[in-house]
Amino acid sequence: MEIQIKTHSKEETIKLGKLISGFLSRGSMITLTGDLGAGKTTFTKGVGAGLGIEDDINSPTFNILKCYFHKPLSLYHIDAYRLEDVAPVQKNIGLEEVIEGDGVCLIEWPMFIKEFIPNGSLNVDIHLVANDERLLTFSTNNKGFTGLFEKLEEKYHD
């Protein structure tokens, strides 16, 4: 499954993230790709807001992982950018526990920890088109996201 959606402001990107959050459950994983500054963290802020997280969500680039504990679903935000040149054995820093944890996991730069990414994640590729306009491509092979894709098709494609 694949769908492309264009947003025209940071607020629209956040709103889209909020919509997505309603289709997530314990163990859901979203991988986020795109250039630096494309809007990966902005999208994550929307997902967090949709989950009811009131903390300020910001990029975990220097921390690698930020946890936002919340009921009923916590959000785990991983930025694997700094793990690009790290040997696989050195990446054993507990990411599996978070990825397989009790919340929702969003991973920026997943290609740098691909050995930890299970099949069936929701993949979001974000490209900055101009100013605050973004093109988001959602894709997955997980039939569990069928309802989400139907909702996106209904809401964003007449």
N, C-alpha and C positions, 0 to 999 in steps of 0.2 A: 504494500500500500504506500502511496505517496501523494502528497498534496503540497502546493506552494501557496503561501499567503503573503501579501504585502501589507506592511504597516507603515504609517506616515508620521509617527511620532513615538517618543519614548512611552508616553501614556498608552498608546495603542498596543505597543509591545507588551507592556505590563498587563494590560487588560486581556490579551491573548494568553499570557502565562496563567492568569487567574482562571480563565476558562478551562485550560488544560488540567489544572489542579483537581477539578471535579471528576476527572476520569482516572485518577491515580489511587493506588492502594499500597498497602504494606509490601515492600519489595520492588516497587516500580522504579525503573531506572530510565533517566533521560540523558543521552549524550549530546553535548553541545559543541559544534565545530563552527569555525568562522575566523576571520582575521581578528587581530587585536582591535578592540574598540567596536566590534560589530554589534554588540548588544547581548552577549551571552549572560552577563550578570544582570542586565536589565530584565531579560526574560525570566531569570531565576527569581528576581524580586517579585514578579507577578505570580509565579508559582507559590512562593512563600506567602504572599498576601492572601492568595486563594485558600491556602491551608490554614489561615488564621494566625500566622506568625506575625507578631508585631515588632520584633527586633529589626534593626536596620541591617539589611542583607547587603554585604559588600564582597568584593572579590577576595577569595582566599589565596591569591597568587603567592604571597610570602609565607603563608601558613600551610599551604597545600590542602588543608581540610578545615572547614568550619561546620559546626553542628548547631542546629537550631532545634532544641528540644521542645516539643509541643504535643498536646493530645488532640485528636487521636493519632495524628501522624507527625513525626519529626522530619526535618529536612536536613540532609547531609549534602554539603556543597564541596565538591573536590575540584581543584584546579591543578591538573597534572602537568602544566607547562614546564615547571622546573624539574620534572622527572625525565625530560627528553633524553638526556645523555647518561642516565643512571642505569647501571647494569641490573638485569632482572632480579638477581638475588638481593640487591640493595633496596629494591622497591617493596620489600616485605616489611612494611611499616604499619600494618594493621588495616589496610584498605579493604581487604576481603570481609572483615567483620562489619564494616560500614556498608559496603556494597550489598552484602547479604543480610543486612540488618532489618530493624523493625520499622523503618520509615521509607521516605522517598529519597533517592539519591540522584543528584544532578552532577554530571562530570564534564567539566570544560577540558578541552584538549585530550579526549579519550584515546587518541592514537598512541599516546606515550605510555599508556598502561593497558594496552589492548588485551594482555594476558588475563586481566581481571574482569573484562567486560563479557557478561554472559550474552548468549544469543537471545534475541527478543526484546532488546531495549527499544525505546522510542528515540529515534535519532532526529536532531534538529540542527540543520545547517543554516547559519545566519550570515547574510551578506548585507553590508551597508551599501545602499544604492546611491543615495545623495542626501546630504544633511542628516535628517533623522529618519529618512525612508529606508526600510529594511525589507529584504526578501527572505522569508523563512521557509525552508523546505523540510517538511515532516516526512519521515519514512520509517517503516518497520515491517517485519515479517511476522509479528505477533498478532494473532487474530483477537487477542484480548483487547486490543485498541480499536477494533472495528467501530464501536460506538462513538469513540472520539473522532475518527475520520468522517463518519456520517455527520456528526455535529459540525465539524469544520466545513465540510462541503455545503451543508445547509446554510450556515451563517456567513461564509465568505465567498461562496460562488453561487450566483443566482441561478 
